[in-house]
Amino acid sequence: MQGSALDTIDRAVLVLNQDYQPVNVCRVRRAVVLLLRGKAEMVQDGLGEIHSADCALPIPSVIHLTYMVRRPYLDKKLTRIEVFNRDHYTCQYCGKKTNELTLDHVIPRHRGGEHAWENVVSCCPPCNHHKAGRSPWEAGMPLLGKPRKPKVGGFRVPYQYLKAYSEWQRFLA
């Protein structure tokens, strides 16, 4: 393999359904297996090639399944990553974009605030420390927007991949 073998295998690959709708993000190793078994076709190659004893394959960046995968639309679970994705990795108090975020309960739990989509936001550590156990109004820290439960829908590419893989943009609605 060209470059570092681990870097190549750990690269993300966008998986498109037969109708070209995004359904998943997988690693290069899984994408190559799908390609070699004829279950997928390469739409866009990445950087470099993977070499074996008798052939060389371009590293895929986007693949398209040759069959339709039906996935049920499920409600998003309230997890750290889903909250960060909903808030686009932005502190909801100061607007700082960062990967070093914490969760903050708008109405603190010890004051009866629920652990629900409408009460949890992404927050940078300095803002979380400043707000402490107070409400945003008491701390003088208004929210950038009202927290809401994300809409139920199809697969959404995680936010950190959108920045790292700009070549995927043309395949995403």
C-alpha positions in Angstrom: 0.0 0.0 0.0 1.2 3.5 -0.7 1.7 5.8 2.2 1.0 4.4 5.7 -1.0 1.2 5.5 -3.0 2.1 8.7 -3.9 5.5 7.3 -5.2 4.0 4.1 -7.3 1.3 5.9 -8.7 3.9 8.3 -9.9 6.3 5.6 -13.7 6.6 5.4 -15.7 5.7 2.3 -19.2 7.0 1.6 -21.6 4.2 0.7 -24.5 5.1 -1.7 -27.6 3.0 -2.2 -28.6 1.8 -5.6 -30.6 5.1 -6.0 -27.4 7.1 -5.0 -28.8 8.1 -1.6 -26.2 7.9 1.2 -26.7 4.8 3.5 -23.5 4.4 5.4 -19.9 5.3 6.0 -17.4 2.4 6.1 -13.7 1.9 6.1 -11.5 1.2 3.0 -11.1 -2.4 3.9 -14.9 -3.1 3.8 -15.4 -1.0 0.6 -12.7 -3.1 -1.2 -14.4 -6.3 -0.1 -17.7 -5.0 -1.5 -16.0 -4.0 -4.7 -14.2 -7.3 -5.2 -17.3 -9.4 -4.5 -19.3 -7.3 -7.1 -21.7 -5.9 -4.6 -20.6 -2.3 -5.2 -19.1 -0.2 -7.9 -16.6 2.6 -7.4 -18.0 6.1 -8.1 -15.0 8.2 -7.0 -11.5 7.1 -6.1 -9.5 8.5 -3.3 -5.8 9.0 -3.1 -3.4 6.3 -4.3 -3.8 2.6 -4.8 -3.9 -0.6 -2.9 -1.4 -3.1 -4.3 -1.6 -6.9 -4.0 0.6 -9.6 -5.5 -1.1 -9.5 -8.9 -3.2 -6.3 -9.1 -3.5 -2.7 -8.0 -6.9 -1.1 -7.0 -7.6 2.6 -6.7 -8.5 3.5 -3.1 -12.3 4.2 -3.1 -13.7 7.4 -1.7 -17.3 6.9 -2.7 -18.9 3.5 -3.7 -22.4 2.7 -5.0 -24.2 -0.5 -4.1 -25.4 -2.7 -7.0 -28.6 -3.6 -5.1 -31.1 -1.7 -3.1 -30.8 -1.6 0.7 -34.0 -0.8 2.6 -33.4 0.8 6.0 -36.2 1.8 8.4 -36.2 5.4 9.6 -35.6 5.3 13.3 -35.7 8.1 15.9 -32.3 9.5 16.7 -31.0 8.4 20.2 -29.9 11.0 22.5 -26.1 10.5 22.6 -23.2 12.8 22.9 -22.2 12.4 19.2 -25.8 13.0 18.0 -26.0 16.2 20.1 -22.7 17.4 18.7 -23.8 16.6 15.1 -27.1 18.4 15.7 -25.2 21.5 16.9 -22.5 21.2 14.2 -19.8 20.8 16.8 -20.4 24.4 18.0 -20.7 25.7 21.5 -24.3 26.9 21.9 -23.3 29.7 24.2 -20.2 31.3 22.6 -20.3 30.0 19.1 -16.9 28.4 19.1 -16.4 25.4 16.7 -14.3 22.7 18.3 -14.1 19.0 18.8 -13.5 19.5 22.6 -17.1 19.8 23.7 -19.2 18.7 26.7 -22.9 18.3 27.1 -24.8 21.0 29.1 -28.3 20.7 30.5 -30.0 24.1 29.8 -32.1 23.7 32.9 -29.8 21.8 35.3 -30.9 18.3 36.3 -30.7 19.2 40.0 -33.4 21.8 39.3 -35.7 19.5 37.6 -34.4 19.7 34.0 -34.8 16.6 31.9 -32.3 14.7 30.0 -34.1 15.3 26.7 -33.2 16.8 23.3 -34.9 20.1 24.2 -32.7 20.5 27.3 -29.3 19.3 26.2 -26.8 21.4 24.1 -23.1 21.2 23.1 -20.9 23.4 25.2 -17.2 24.2 25.3 -15.6 23.5 28.7 -15.0 27.2 29.6 -18.7 28.1 29.0 -19.8 25.0 30.9 -17.6 25.9 33.9 -18.9 29.5 33.8 -22.6 28.5 33.6 -22.1 25.9 36.3 -25.5 24.9 37.9 -27.4 28.0 36.8 -29.8 28.6 34.0 -28.5 30.5 31.0 -30.5 33.6 32.0 -29.0 33.6 35.5 -25.5 33.2 34.1 -26.1 35.9 31.4 -25.4 33.4 28.7 -28.1 33.3 26.1 -28.3 30.3 23.8 -27.5 30.7 20.0 -30.7 28.7 19.2 -33.4 26.7 20.8 -32.4 23.1 21.2 -34.8 20.7 19.2 -35.1 17.1 18.6 -33.6 16.2 15.2 -36.0 15.3 12.4 -36.5 11.6 11.7 -35.0 10.9 8.3 -32.5 8.8 6.4 -28.9 8.4 7.0 -27.0 11.6 7.8 -23.3 11.8 7.3 -21.6 12.7 10.6 -20.4 16.3 10.7 -16.7 15.6 11.1 -16.7 13.7 7.8 -18.3 16.6 6.0 -15.2 18.7 6.7 -12.6 16.1 6.1 -14.1 14.7 2.9 -15.2 17.6 0.8 -15.4 15.4 -2.3 -18.5 13.8 -0.9 -20.5 17.1 -1.1 -21.9 16.5 -4.5 -23.4 13.2 -3.3 -25.2 14.7 -0.3 -28.5 16.6 -0.4 
